[in-house]
Amino acid sequence: MTPGLATAQEESVVAVPSGMPVTFYDALWDDSAAVERFRFLAPEIGGFAPRGFDEVSADMQHLCDSFALSRLGEVEVIPSLIVISLMAEPVAYGESRPEIRQYFEAYSPRNGACVWEAF
């Protein structure tokens, strides 16, 4: 965890282009790779009629641009990569839970914007 970033879930819903409810869950720092991970709860990507990745990919870009980048001023080291993840239910970091849908995207912070990176 990067010093200065939230360590507990913030209860406010984060607005995204799709309009689905998304809540910030946590932020995790990976020293070995200079990666900051921002994890969000998005219940509508699970359940009986889950939203597909194509439906929420713009939300992930938006979360990086509007949420993650604004919090980088709170960190001691600027990451080389930002990973945005959406999870239908809380999942402990690193735990394999194939029954719970999760989506991941990686971005490089460049010139005040998030640039999508294939990973």
Biopython code that builds the backbone (N, CA, C, O; Angstrom):
import numpy as np
from Bio.PDB.StructureBuilder import StructureBuilder

atoms = [
    (1, "MET", "N", (0.850, -1.180, 0.000)),
    (1, "MET", "CA", (0.000, 0.000, 0.000)),
    (1, "MET", "C", (0.883, 1.226, 0.000)),
    (1, "MET", "O", (1.841, 1.310, 0.769)),
    (2, "THR", "N", (0.573, 2.153, -0.838)),
    (2, "THR", "CA", (1.310, 3.397, -0.872)),
    (2, "THR", "C", (0.897, 4.259, 0.309)),
    (2, "THR", "O", (-0.296, 4.464, 0.531)),
    (3, "PRO", "N", (1.861, 4.771, 1.074)),
    (3, "PRO", "CA", (1.498, 5.658, 2.172)),
    (3, "PRO", "C", (0.669, 6.834, 1.659)),
    (3, "PRO", "O", (1.006, 7.441, 0.643)),
    (4, "GLY", "N", (-0.396, 7.146, 2.352)),
    (4, "GLY", "CA", (-1.218, 8.295, 1.987)),
    (4, "GLY", "C", (-2.494, 7.925, 1.268)),
    (4, "GLY", "O", (-3.450, 8.700, 1.283)),
    (5, "LEU", "N", (-2.541, 6.754, 0.631)),
    (5, "LEU", "CA", (-3.764, 6.362, -0.054)),
    (5, "LEU", "C", (-4.695, 5.651, 0.917)),
    (5, "LEU", "O", (-4.257, 5.113, 1.934)),
    (6, "ALA", "N", (-5.971, 5.654, 0.596)),
    (6, "ALA", "CA", (-6.972, 5.045, 1.467)),
    (6, "ALA", "C", (-6.684, 3.568, 1.677)),
    (6, "ALA", "O", (-6.305, 2.856, 0.747)),
    (7, "THR", "N", (-6.865, 3.123, 2.895)),
    (7, "THR", "CA", (-6.682, 1.713, 3.198)),
    (7, "THR", "C", (-8.000, 1.030, 3.516)),
    (7, "THR", "O", (-8.052, -0.195, 3.615)),
    (8, "ALA", "N", (-9.043, 1.785, 3.675)),
    (8, "ALA", "CA", (-10.359, 1.213, 3.956)),
    (8, "ALA", "C", (-11.335, 1.682, 2.893)),
    (8, "ALA", "O", (-11.141, 2.720, 2.260)),
    (9, "GLN", "N", (-12.368, 0.911, 2.713)),
    (9, "GLN", "CA", (-13.356, 1.224, 1.696)),
    (9, "GLN", "C", (-14.030, 2.559, 1.978)),
    (9, "GLN", "O", (-14.467, 2.827, 3.097)),
    (10, "GLU", "N", (-14.106, 3.390, 0.947)),
    (10, "GLU", "CA", (-14.886, 4.620, 1.028)),
    (10, "GLU", "C", (-16.297, 4.250, 0.595)),
    (10, "GLU", "O", (-16.471, 3.542, -0.397)),
    (11, "GLU", "N", (-17.282, 4.706, 1.305)),
    (11, "GLU", "CA", (-18.648, 4.273, 1.061)),
    (11, "GLU", "C", (-19.347, 5.007, -0.075)),
    (11, "GLU", "O", (-20.467, 4.643, -0.431)),
    (12, "SER", "N", (-18.731, 6.016, -0.647)),
    (12, "SER", "CA", (-19.411, 6.769, -1.688)),
    (12, "SER", "C", (-19.301, 6.073, -3.038)),
    (12, "SER", "O", (-18.284, 5.463, -3.368)),
    (13, "VAL", "N", (-20.364, 6.183, -3.795)),
    (13, "VAL", "CA", (-20.399, 5.635, -5.145)),
    (13, "VAL", "C", (-19.616, 6.565, -6.058)),
    (13, "VAL", "O", (-19.742, 7.786, -5.969)),
    (14, "VAL", "N", (-18.812, 5.984, -6.930)),
    (14, "VAL", "CA", (-18.029, 6.747, -7.898)),
    (14, "VAL", "C", (-18.806, 6.751, -9.213)),
    (14, "VAL", "O", (-19.155, 5.687, -9.724)),
    (15, "ALA", "N", (-19.079, 7.922, -9.761)),
    (15, "ALA", "CA", (-19.837, 8.024, -11.010)),
    (15, "ALA", "C", (-18.999, 7.515, -12.181)),
    (15, "ALA", "O", (-17.820, 7.847, -12.307)),
    (16, "VAL", "N", (-19.629, 6.701, -13.037)),
    (16, "VAL", "CA", (-18.977, 6.181, -14.238)),
    (16, "VAL", "C", (-19.917, 6.357, -15.427)),
    (16, "VAL", "O", (-21.127, 6.487, -15.238)),
    (17, "PRO", "N", (-19.378, 6.363, -16.660)),
    (17, "PRO", "CA", (-20.206, 6.615, -17.842)),
    (17, "PRO", "C", (-21.397, 5.666, -18.013)),
    (17, "PRO", "O", (-22.452, 6.092, -18.484)),
    (18, "SER", "N", (-21.252, 4.398, -17.643)),
    (18, "SER", "CA", (-22.354, 3.446, -17.826)),
    (18, "SER", "C", (-23.510, 3.699, -16.869)),
    (18, "SER", "O", (-24.631, 3.256, -17.119)),
    (19, "GLY", "N", (-23.245, 4.413, -15.773)),
    (19, "GLY", "CA", (-24.268, 4.667, -14.774)),
    (19, "GLY", "C", (-24.415, 3.576, -13.732)),
    (19, "GLY", "O", (-25.214, 3.714, -12.805)),
    (20, "MET", "N", (-23.656, 2.486, -13.866)),
    (20, "MET", "CA", (-23.775, 1.423, -12.862)),
    (20, "MET", "C", (-23.126, 1.872, -11.554)),
    (20, "MET", "O", (-22.219, 2.704, -11.567)),
    (21, "PRO", "N", (-23.584, 1.328, -10.428)),
    (21, "PRO", "CA", (-22.970, 1.697, -9.152)),
    (21, "PRO", "C", (-21.574, 1.078, -9.020)),
    (21, "PRO", "O", (-21.400, -0.129, -9.189)),
    (22, "VAL", "N", (-20.598, 1.911, -8.721)),
    (22, "VAL", "CA", (-19.212, 1.486, -8.526)),
    (22, "VAL", "C", (-18.721, 2.149, -7.249)),
    (22, "VAL", "O", (-18.902, 3.353, -7.064)),
    (23, "THR", "N", (-18.103, 1.376, -6.371)),
    (23, "THR", "CA", (-17.602, 1.880, -5.099)),
    (23, "THR", "C", (-16.122, 1.575, -4.979)),
    (23, "THR", "O", (-15.692, 0.449, -5.232)),
    (24, "PHE", "N", (-15.336, 2.580, -4.591)),
    (24, "PHE", "CA", (-13.910, 2.352, -4.349)),
    (24, "PHE", "C", (-13.760, 1.344, -3.221)),
    (24, "PHE", "O", (-14.414, 1.460, -2.185)),
    (25, "TYR", "N", (-12.888, 0.345, -3.427)),
    (25, "TYR", "CA", (-12.659, -0.691, -2.415)),
    (25, "TYR", "C", (-11.311, -0.515, -1.721)),
    (25, "TYR", "O", (-11.250, -0.417, -0.496)),
    (26, "ASP", "N", (-10.228, -0.476, -2.505)),
    (26, "ASP", "CA", (-8.915, -0.234, -1.919)),
    (26, "ASP", "C", (-7.892, 0.093, -2.999)),
    (26, "ASP", "O", (-8.155, -0.027, -4.195)),
    (27, "ALA", "N", (-6.716, 0.510, -2.536)),
    (27, "ALA", "CA", (-5.584, 0.780, -3.423)),
    (27, "ALA", "C", (-4.392, 0.024, -2.857)),
    (27, "ALA", "O", (-4.140, 0.052, -1.653)),
    (28, "LEU", "N", (-3.665, -0.649, -3.735)),
    (28, "LEU", "CA", (-2.538, -1.477, -3.318)),
    (28, "LEU", "C", (-1.305, -1.111, -4.129)),
    (28, "LEU", "O", (-1.379, -0.937, -5.346)),
    (29, "TRP", "N", (-0.185, -0.997, -3.455)),
    (29, "TRP", "CA", (1.087, -0.650, -4.092)),
    (29, "TRP", "C", (1.953, -1.896, -4.210)),
    (29, "TRP", "O", (2.098, -2.646, -3.245)),
    (30, "ASP", "N", (2.529, -2.120, -5.386)),
    (30, "ASP", "CA", (3.460, -3.228, -5.616)),
    (30, "ASP", "C", (4.848, -2.639, -5.810)),
    (30, "ASP", "O", (5.170, -2.137, -6.887)),
    (31, "ASP", "N", (5.672, -2.700, -4.763)),
    (31, "ASP", "CA", (7.030, -2.149, -4.812)),
    (31, "ASP", "C", (7.883, -2.768, -5.902)),
    (31, "ASP", "O", (8.666, -2.074, -6.550)),
    (32, "SER", "N", (7.737, -4.069, -6.109)),
    (32, "SER", "CA", (8.621, -4.765, -7.039)),
    (32, "SER", "C", (8.431, -4.323, -8.484)),
    (32, "SER", "O", (9.348, -4.449, -9.295)),
    (33, "ALA", "N", (7.256, -3.809, -8.810)),
    (33, "ALA", "CA", (6.986, -3.424, -10.195)),
    (33, "ALA", "C", (6.548, -1.973, -10.344)),
    (33, "ALA", "O", (6.219, -1.554, -11.454)),
    (34, "ALA", "N", (6.532, -1.199, -9.275)),
    (34, "ALA", "CA", (6.057, 0.191, -9.297)),
    (34, "ALA", "C", (4.660, 0.290, -9.909)),
    (34, "ALA", "O", (4.409, 1.095, -10.806)),
    (35, "VAL", "N", (3.759, -0.553, -9.397)),
    (35, "VAL", "CA", (2.379, -0.612, -9.880)),
    (35, "VAL", "C", (1.442, -0.223, -8.744)),
    (35, "VAL", "O", (1.571, -0.714, -7.623)),
    (36, "GLU", "N", (0.499, 0.665, -9.047)),
    (36, "GLU", "CA", (-0.563, 1.031, -8.102)),
    (36, "GLU", "C", (-1.853, 0.404, -8.611)),
    (36, "GLU", "O", (-2.241, 0.621, -9.759)),
    (37, "ARG", "N", (-2.513, -0.364, -7.771)),
    (37, "ARG", "CA", (-3.766, -1.034, -8.130)),
    (37, "ARG", "C", (-4.918, -0.342, -7.410)),
    (37, "ARG", "O", (-4.887, -0.158, -6.194)),
    (38, "PHE", "N", (-5.924, 0.036, -8.176)),
    (38, "PHE", "CA", (-7.143, 0.617, -7.618)),
    (38, "PHE", "C", (-8.255, -0.393, -7.862)),
    (38, "PHE", "O", (-8.560, -0.731, -9.005)),
    (39, "ARG", "N", (-8.858, -0.872, -6.778)),
    (39, "ARG", "CA", (-9.881, -1.904, -6.885)),
    (39, "ARG", "C", (-11.240, -1.319, -6.503)),
    (39, "ARG", "O", (-11.371, -0.575, -5.532)),
    (40, "PHE", "N", (-12.239, -1.681, -7.295)),
    (40, "PHE", "CA", (-13.588, -1.150, -7.129)),
    (40, "PHE", "C", (-14.597, -2.288, -7.096)),
    (40, "PHE", "O", (-14.445, -3.288, -7.797)),
    (41, "LEU", "N", (-15.630, -2.124, -6.276)),
    (41, "LEU", "CA", (-16.769, -3.038, -6.286)),
    (41, "LEU", "C", (-17.754, -2.564, -7.343)),
    (41, "LEU", "O", (-18.117, -1.389, -7.393)),
    (42, "ALA", "N", (-18.177, -3.494, -8.184)),
    (42, "ALA", "CA", (-19.146, -3.204, -9.239)),
    (42, "ALA", "C", (-20.092, -4.401, -9.328)),
    (42, "ALA", "O", (-19.922, -5.250, -10.204)),
    (43, "PRO", "N", (-21.085, -4.487, -8.441)),
    (43, "PRO", "CA", (-21.951, -5.667, -8.373)),
    (43, "PRO", "C", (-22.635, -6.027, -9.690)),
    (43, "PRO", "O", (-22.950, -7.195, -9.918)),
    (44, "GLU", "N", (-22.870, -5.048, -10.556)),
    (44, "GLU", "CA", (-23.585, -5.327, -11.801)),
    (44, "GLU", "C", (-22.753, -6.084, -12.832)),
    (44, "GLU", "O", (-23.282, -6.450, -13.881)),
    (45, "ILE", "N", (-21.466, -6.331, -12.571)),
    (45, "ILE", "CA", (-20.707, -7.177, -13.499)),
    (45, "ILE", "C", (-20.886, -8.656, -13.146)),
    (45, "ILE", "O", (-20.396, -9.529, -13.862)),
    (46, "GLY", "N", (-21.586, -8.937, -12.045)),
    (46, "GLY", "CA", (-21.879, -10.313, -11.643)),
    (46, "GLY", "C", (-23.367, -10.572, -11.706)),
    (46, "GLY", "O", (-24.112, -9.796, -12.305)),
    (47, "GLY", "N", (-23.799, -11.642, -11.102)),
    (47, "GLY", "CA", (-25.222, -11.958, -11.023)),
    (47, "GLY", "C", (-25.751, -12.660, -12.261)),
    (47, "GLY", "O", (-24.987, -13.216, -13.051)),
    (48, "PHE", "N", (-27.073, -12.629, -12.421)),
    (48, "PHE", "CA", (-27.735, -13.365, -13.494)),
    (48, "PHE", "C", (-27.663, -12.669, -14.845)),
    (48, "PHE", "O", (-27.736, -13.334, -15.879)),
    (49, "ALA", "N", (-27.525, -11.370, -14.862)),
    (49, "ALA", "CA", (-27.425, -10.615, -16.120)),
    (49, "ALA", "C", (-26.228, -9.673, -16.027)),
    (49, "ALA", "O", (-26.398, -8.455, -15.979)),
    (50, "PRO", "N", (-25.012, -10.238, -16.002)),
    (50, "PRO", "CA", (-23.828, -9.401, -15.783)),
    (50, "PRO", "C", (-23.533, -8.468, -16.951)),
    (50, "PRO", "O", (-23.765, -8.801, -18.113)),
    (51, "ARG", "N", (-23.019, -7.300, -16.614)),
    (51, "ARG", "CA", (-22.543, -6.386, -17.655)),
    (51, "ARG", "C", (-21.237, -6.950, -18.197)),
    (51, "ARG", "O", (-20.349, -7.342, -17.440)),
    (52, "GLY", "N", (-21.138, -6.984, -19.519)),
    (52, "GLY", "CA", (-19.940, -7.505, -20.162)),
    (52, "GLY", "C", (-18.802, -6.504, -20.139)),
    (52, "GLY", "O", (-18.991, -5.321, -19.854)),
    (53, "PHE", "N", (-17.608, -7.010, -20.447)),
    (53, "PHE", "CA", (-16.425, -6.158, -20.435)),
    (53, "PHE", "C", (-16.577, -4.977, -21.391)),
    (53, "PHE", "O", (-16.206, -3.853, -21.052)),
    (54, "ASP", "N", (-17.125, -5.226, -22.592)),
    (54, "ASP", "CA", (-17.296, -4.140, -23.566)),
    (54, "ASP", "C", (-18.177, -3.028, -23.020)),
    (54, "ASP", "O", (-17.994, -1.860, -23.365)),
    (55, "GLU", "N", (-19.128, -3.384, -22.174)),
    (55, "GLU", "CA", (-20.030, -2.398, -21.576)),
    (55, "GLU", "C", (-19.346, -1.518, -20.537)),
    (55, "GLU", "O", (-19.761, -0.381, -20.315)),
    (56, "VAL", "N", (-18.294, -2.042, -19.896)),
    (56, "VAL", "CA", (-17.691, -1.318, -18.777)),
    (56, "VAL", "C", (-16.263, -0.846, -19.040)),
    (56, "VAL", "O", (-15.657, -0.224, -18.167)),
    (57, "SER", "N", (-15.716, -1.122, -20.209)),
    (57, "SER", "CA", (-14.325, -0.716, -20.471)),
    (57, "SER", "C", (-14.169, 0.806, -20.419)),
    (57, "SER", "O", (-13.142, 1.301, -19.954)),
    (58, "ALA", "N", (-15.165, 1.550, -20.885)),
    (58, "ALA", "CA", (-15.090, 3.021, -20.796)),
    (58, "ALA", "C", (-15.136, 3.469, -19.335)),
    (58, "ALA", "O", (-14.536, 4.483, -18.977)),
    (59, "ASP", "N", (-15.842, 2.719, -18.494)),
    (59, "ASP", "CA", (-15.870, 3.025, -17.058)),
    (59, "ASP", "C", (-14.474, 2.891, -16.458)),
    (59, "ASP", "O", (-14.070, 3.702, -15.625)),
    (60, "MET", "N", (-13.750, 1.875, -16.879)),
    (60, "MET", "CA", (-12.415, 1.639, -16.337)),
    (60, "MET", "C", (-11.455, 2.754, -16.751)),
    (60, "MET", "O", (-10.641, 3.208, -15.947)),
    (61, "GLN", "N", (-11.553, 3.191, -18.001)),
    (61, "GLN", "CA", (-10.736, 4.321, -18.452)),
    (61, "GLN", "C", (-11.085, 5.559, -17.631)),
    (61, "GLN", "O", (-10.199, 6.294, -17.194)),
    (62, "HIS", "N", (-12.368, 5.782, -17.427)),
    (62, "HIS", "CA", (-12.832, 6.930, -16.642)),
    (62, "HIS", "C", (-12.323, 6.858, -15.198)),
    (62, "HIS", "O", (-11.900, 7.872, -14.641)),
    (63, "LEU", "N", (-12.360, 5.677, -14.594)),
    (63, "LEU", "CA", (-11.868, 5.523, -13.220)),
    (63, "LEU", "C", (-10.381, 5.833, -13.129)),
    (63, "LEU", "O", (-9.924, 6.406, -12.140)),
    (64, "CYS", "N", (-9.632, 5.461, -14.144)),
    (64, "CYS", "CA", (-8.206, 5.784, -14.139)),
    (64, "CYS", "C", (-8.011, 7.290, -14.292)),
    (64, "CYS", "O", (-7.291, 7.914, -13.512)),
    (65, "ASP", "N", (-8.659, 7.868, -15.304)),
    (65, "ASP", "CA", (-8.485, 9.299, -15.588)),
    (65, "ASP", "C", (-8.984, 10.195, -14.458)),
    (65, "ASP", "O", (-8.307, 11.151, -14.080)),
    (66, "SER", "N", (-10.164, 9.893, -13.915)),
    (66, "SER", "CA", (-10.776, 10.823, -12.963)),
    (66, "SER", "C", (-10.548, 10.454, -11.498)),
    (66, "SER", "O", (-10.541, 11.335, -10.638)),
    (67, "PHE", "N", (-10.366, 9.190, -11.206)),
    (67, "PHE", "CA", (-10.212, 8.776, -9.811)),
    (67, "PHE", "C", (-8.747, 8.515, -9.465)),
    (67, "PHE", "O", (-8.197, 9.144, -8.560)),
    (68, "ALA", "N", (-8.126, 7.599, -10.178)),
    (68, "ALA", "CA", (-6.753, 7.192, -9.839)),
    (68, "ALA", "C", (-5.753, 8.333, -10.006)),
    (68, "ALA", "O", (-4.958, 8.596, -9.104)),
    (69, "LEU", "N", (-5.787, 9.005, -11.144)),
    (69, "LEU", "CA", (-4.808, 10.076, -11.380)),
    (69, "LEU", "C", (-4.910, 11.172, -10.333)),
    (69, "LEU", "O", (-3.893, 11.735, -9.927)),
    (70, "SER", "N", (-6.113, 11.481, -9.896)),
    (70, "SER", "CA", (-6.274, 12.555, -8.910)),
    (70, "SER", "C", (-5.676, 12.176, -7.556)),
    (70, "SER", "O", (-5.390, 13.051, -6.738)),
    (71, "ARG", "N", (-5.487, 10.891, -7.318)),
    (71, "ARG", "CA", (-4.919, 10.443, -6.054)),
    (71, "ARG", "C", (-3.411, 10.232, -6.103)),
    (71, "ARG", "O", (-2.795, 9.973, -5.069)),
    (72, "LEU", "N", (-2.813, 10.336, -7.267)),
    (72, "LEU", "CA", (-1.365, 10.144, -7.354)),
    (72, "LEU", "C", (-0.593, 11.253, -6.661)),
    (72, "LEU", "O", (0.569, 11.060, -6.304)),
    (73, "GLY", "N", (-1.211, 12.406, -6.462)),
    (73, "GLY", "CA", (-0.561, 13.470, -5.713)),
    (73, "GLY", "C", (-0.379, 13.110, -4.249)),
    (73, "GLY", "O", (0.391, 13.760, -3.542)),
    (74, "GLU", "N", (-1.084, 12.073, -3.782)),
    (74, "GLU", "CA", (-1.010, 11.633, -2.392)),
    (74, "GLU", "C", (0.095, 10.603, -2.163)),
    (74, "GLU", "O", (0.330, 10.199, -1.024)),
    (75, "VAL", "N", (0.778, 10.169, -3.230)),
    (75, "VAL", "CA", (1.760, 9.091, -3.099)),
    (75, "VAL", "C", (3.181, 9.631, -3.140)),
    (75, "VAL", "O", (3.439, 10.713, -3.668)),
    (76, "GLU", "N", (4.090, 8.861, -2.577)),
    (76, "GLU", "CA", (5.496, 9.255, -2.548)),
    (76, "GLU", "C", (6.200, 8.957, -3.863)),
    (76, "GLU", "O", (7.095, 9.697, -4.271)),
    (77, "VAL", "N", (5.801, 7.876, -4.532)),
    (77, "VAL", "CA", (6.417, 7.455, -5.787)),
    (77, "VAL", "C", (5.322, 7.343, -6.840)),
    (77, "VAL", "O", (4.299, 6.700, -6.603)),
    (78, "ILE", "N", (5.528, 7.961, -7.999)),
    (78, "ILE", "CA", (4.556, 7.850, -9.090)),
    (78, "ILE", "C", (4.729, 6.474, -9.730)),
    (78, "ILE", "O", (5.846, 6.106, -10.094)),
    (79, "PRO", "N", (3.653, 5.713, -9.873)),
    (79, "PRO", "CA", (3.779, 4.371, -10.443)),
    (79, "PRO", "C", (4.071, 4.412, -11.940)),
    (79, "PRO", "O", (3.732, 5.375, -12.627)),
    (80, "SER", "N", (4.701, 3.359, -12.426)),
    (80, "SER", "CA", (4.903, 3.233, -13.865)),
    (80, "SER", "C", (3.651, 2.668, -14.520)),
    (80, "SER", "O", (3.458, 2.811, -15.727)),
    (81, "LEU", "N", (2.799, 2.024, -13.721)),
    (81, "LEU", "CA", (1.585, 1.414, -14.232)),
    (81, "LEU", "C", (0.480, 1.537, -13.190)),
    (81, "LEU", "O", (0.719, 1.393, -11.991)),
    (82, "ILE", "N", (-0.731, 1.805, -13.667)),
    (82, "ILE", "CA", (-1.930, 1.824, -12.830)),
    (82, "ILE", "C", (-2.818, 0.687, -13.312)),
    (82, "ILE", "O", (-3.100, 0.584, -14.506)),
    (83, "VAL", "N", (-3.258, -0.159, -12.402)),
    (83, "VAL", "CA", (-4.190, -1.223, -12.748)),
    (83, "VAL", "C", (-5.530, -0.889, -12.107)),
    (83, "VAL", "O", (-5.621, -0.650, -10.903)),
    (84, "ILE", "N", (-6.563, -0.879, -12.936)),
    (84, "ILE", "CA", (-7.932, -0.667, -12.472)),
    (84, "ILE", "C", (-8.617, -2.023, -12.507)),
    (84, "ILE", "O", (-8.593, -2.712, -13.527)),
    (85, "SER", "N", (-9.225, -2.402, -11.398)),
    (85, "SER", "CA", (-9.969, -3.658, -11.399)),
    (85, "SER", "C", (-11.370, -3.433, -10.860)),
    (85, "SER", "O", (-11.590, -2.674, -9.916)),
    (86, "LEU", "N", (-12.306, -4.122, -11.494)),
    (86, "LEU", "CA", (-13.695, -4.152, -11.053)),
    (86, "LEU", "C", (-13.974, -5.566, -10.578)),
    (86, "LEU", "O", (-13.579, -6.532, -11.231)),
    (87, "MET", "N", (-14.650, -5.694, -9.447)),
    (87, "MET", "CA", (-15.021, -7.015, -8.943)),
    (87, "MET", "C", (-16.487, -6.999, -8.537)),
    (87, "MET", "O", (-16.975, -6.035, -7.948)),
    (88, "ALA", "N", (-17.178, -8.081, -8.863)),
    (88, "ALA", "CA", (-18.597, -8.178, -8.553)),
    (88, "ALA", "C", (-18.838, -8.265, -7.051)),
    (88, "ALA", "O", (-19.853, -7.783, -6.549)),
    (89, "GLU", "N", (-17.896, -8.884, -6.337)),
    (89, "GLU", "CA", (-17.940, -9.015, -4.878)),
    (89, "GLU", "C", (-16.525, -8.832, -4.358)),
    (89, "GLU", "O", (-15.566, -8.985, -5.115)),
    (90, "PRO", "N", (-16.379, -8.508, -3.083)),
    (90, "PRO", "CA", (-15.024, -8.368, -2.543)),
    (90, "PRO", "C", (-14.223, -9.668, -2.676)),
    (90, "PRO", "O", (-14.715, -10.757, -2.382)),
    (91, "VAL", "N", (-12.990, -9.518, -3.123)),
    (91, "VAL", "CA", (-12.063, -10.638, -3.254)),
    (91, "VAL", "C", (-10.744, -10.186, -2.639)),
    (91, "VAL", "O", (-10.244, -9.110, -2.966)),
    (92, "ALA", "N", (-10.182, -10.996, -1.756)),
    (92, "ALA", "CA", (-8.883, -10.661, -1.178)),
    (92, "ALA", "C", (-7.849, -10.613, -2.296)),
    (92, "ALA", "O", (-7.850, -11.467, -3.182)),
    (93, "TYR", "N", (-6.971, -9.621, -2.258)),
    (93, "TYR", "CA", (-5.964, -9.480, -3.302)),
    (93, "TYR", "C", (-5.122, -10.755, -3.386)),
    (93, "TYR", "O", (-4.635, -11.263, -2.377)),
    (94, "GLY", "N", (-4.966, -11.255, -4.606)),
    (94, "GLY", "CA", (-4.164, -12.445, -4.850)),
    (94, "GLY", "C", (-4.919, -13.752, -4.705)),
    (94, "GLY", "O", (-4.388, -14.813, -5.032)),
    (95, "GLU", "N", (-6.150, -13.693, -4.221)),
    (95, "GLU", "CA", (-6.956, -14.899, -4.032)),
    (95, "GLU", "C", (-7.644, -15.271, -5.335)),
    (95, "GLU", "O", (-8.178, -14.405, -6.027)),
    (96, "SER", "N", (-7.633, -16.544, -5.669)),
    (96, "SER", "CA", (-8.325, -17.037, -6.858)),
    (96, "SER", "C", (-9.771, -17.343, -6.487)),
    (96, "SER", "O", (-10.036, -18.194, -5.638)),
    (97, "ARG", "N", (-10.700, -16.645, -7.128)),
    (97, "ARG", "CA", (-12.136, -16.855, -6.900)),
    (97, "ARG", "C", (-12.828, -16.873, -8.256)),
    (97, "ARG", "O", (-13.487, -15.896, -8.612)),
    (98, "PRO", "N", (-12.698, -17.963, -9.033)),
    (98, "PRO", "CA", (-13.245, -18.000, -10.389)),
    (98, "PRO", "C", (-14.758, -17.800, -10.460)),
    (98, "PRO", "O", (-15.284, -17.445, -11.514)),
    (99, "GLU", "N", (-15.459, -18.023, -9.353)),
    (99, "GLU", "CA", (-16.912, -17.837, -9.361)),
    (99, "GLU", "C", (-17.308, -16.363, -9.255)),
    (99, "GLU", "O", (-18.478, -16.024, -9.434)),
    (100, "ILE", "N", (-16.354, -15.495, -8.970)),
    (100, "ILE", "CA", (-16.626, -14.056, -8.874)),
    (100, "ILE", "C", (-15.988, -13.357, -10.064)),
    (100, "ILE", "O", (-14.774, -13.414, -10.260)),
    (101, "ARG", "N", (-16.821, -12.700, -10.849)),
    (101, "ARG", "CA", (-16.332, -12.013, -12.050)),
    (101, "ARG", "C", (-15.496, -10.802, -11.660)),
    (101, "ARG", "O", (-15.863, -10.025, -10.779)),
    (102, "GLN", "N", (-14.356, -10.663, -12.347)),
    (102, "GLN", "CA", (-13.473, -9.513, -12.169)),
    (102, "GLN", "C", (-12.963, -9.079, -13.537)),
    (102, "GLN", "O", (-12.728, -9.908, -14.416)),
    (103, "TYR", "N", (-12.795, -7.778, -13.706)),
    (103, "TYR", "CA", (-12.202, -7.224, -14.926)),
    (103, "TYR", "C", (-10.987, -6.398, -14.525)),
    (103, "TYR", "O", (-10.982, -5.743, -13.483)),
    (104, "PHE", "N", (-9.959, -6.438, -15.364)),
    (104, "PHE", "CA", (-8.715, -5.715, -15.103)),
    (104, "PHE", "C", (-8.276, -4.967, -16.350)),
    (104, "PHE", "O", (-8.426, -5.470, -17.463)),
    (105, "GLU", "N", (-7.738, -3.772, -16.169)),
    (105, "GLU", "CA", (-7.095, -3.015, -17.248)),
    (105, "GLU", "C", (-5.879, -2.317, -16.671)),
    (105, "GLU", "O", (-5.858, -1.952, -15.496)),
    (106, "ALA", "N", (-4.864, -2.135, -17.505)),
    (106, "ALA", "CA", (-3.629, -1.470, -17.085)),
    (106, "ALA", "C", (-3.429, -0.205, -17.908)),
    (106, "ALA", "O", (-3.743, -0.162, -19.097)),
    (107, "TYR", "N", (-2.902, 0.820, -17.255)),
    (107, "TYR", "CA", (-2.680, 2.124, -17.882)),
    (107, "TYR", "C", (-1.344, 2.690, -17.415)),
    (107, "TYR", "O", (-0.902, 2.439, -16.294)),
    (108, "SER", "N", (-0.719, 3.451, -18.289)),
    (108, "SER", "CA", (0.480, 4.206, -17.907)),
    (108, "SER", "C", (0.067, 5.645, -17.669)),
    (108, "SER", "O", (-0.618, 6.232, -18.506)),
    (109, "PRO", "N", (0.466, 6.227, -16.546)),
    (109, "PRO", "CA", (0.169, 7.651, -16.336)),
    (109, "PRO", "C", (1.164, 8.488, -17.139)),
    (109, "PRO", "O", (2.367, 8.460, -16.881)),
    (110, "ARG", "N", (0.639, 9.235, -18.122)),
    (110, "ARG", "CA", (1.498, 10.060, -18.973)),
    (110, "ARG", "C", (0.845, 11.414, -19.215)),
    (110, "ARG", "O", (-0.298, 11.495, -19.667)),
    (111, "ASN", "N", (1.576, 12.461, -18.912)),
    (111, "ASN", "CA", (1.120, 13.826, -19.188)),
    (111, "ASN", "C", (-0.294, 14.084, -18.673)),
    (111, "ASN", "O", (-1.104, 14.705, -19.361)),
    (112, "GLY", "N", (-0.588, 13.616, -17.483)),
    (112, "GLY", "CA", (-1.881, 13.878, -16.873)),
    (112, "GLY", "C", (-3.024, 13.042, -17.396)),
    (112, "GLY", "O", (-4.186, 13.365, -17.147)),
    (113, "ALA", "N", (-2.724, 11.966, -18.122)),
    (113, "ALA", "CA", (-3.771, 11.093, -18.654)),
    (113, "ALA", "C", (-3.369, 9.636, -18.453)),
    (113, "ALA", "O", (-2.197, 9.325, -18.242)),
    (114, "CYS", "N", (-4.345, 8.762, -18.522)),
    (114, "CYS", "CA", (-4.095, 7.325, -18.454)),
    (114, "CYS", "C", (-4.062, 6.771, -19.873)),
    (114, "CYS", "O", (-5.027, 6.904, -20.625)),
    (115, "VAL", "N", (-2.949, 6.154, -20.226)),
    (115, "VAL", "CA", (-2.782, 5.557, -21.553)),
    (115, "VAL", "C", (-2.913, 4.044, -21.393)),
    (115, "VAL", "O", (-2.165, 3.426, -20.636)),
    (116, "TRP", "N", (-3.868, 3.454, -22.112)),
    (116, "TRP", "CA", (-4.137, 2.026, -22.006)),
    (116, "TRP", "C", (-2.908, 1.225, -22.411)),
    (116, "TRP", "O", (-2.222, 1.561, -23.377)),
    (117, "GLU", "N", (-2.641, 0.165, -21.663)),
    (117, "GLU", "CA", (-1.521, -0.739, -21.939)),
    (117, "GLU", "C", (-2.055, -2.166, -21.994)),
    (117, "GLU", "O", (-2.813, -2.583, -21.119)),
    (118, "ALA", "N", (-1.663, -2.906, -23.013)),
    (118, "ALA", "CA", (-2.020, -4.325, -23.071)),
    (118, "ALA", "C", (-1.166, -5.070, -22.055)),
    (118, "ALA", "O", (0.041, -4.843, -21.964)),
    (119, "PHE", "N", (-1.786, -5.949, -21.302)),
    (119, "PHE", "CA", (-0.992, -6.757, -20.366)),
    (119, "PHE", "C", (-1.542, -8.152, -20.256)),
    (119, "PHE", "O", (-1.002, -8.972, -19.514)),
]
sb = StructureBuilder()
sb.init_structure("model")
sb.init_model(0)
sb.init_chain("A")
sb.init_seg("    ")
for serial, (resi, resn, name, xyz) in enumerate(atoms, 1):
    if name == "N":
        sb.init_residue(resn, " ", resi, " ")
    sb.init_atom(name, np.array(xyz, "f"), 0.0, 1.0, " ", f" {name:<3s}", serial, name[0])
structure = sb.get_structure()
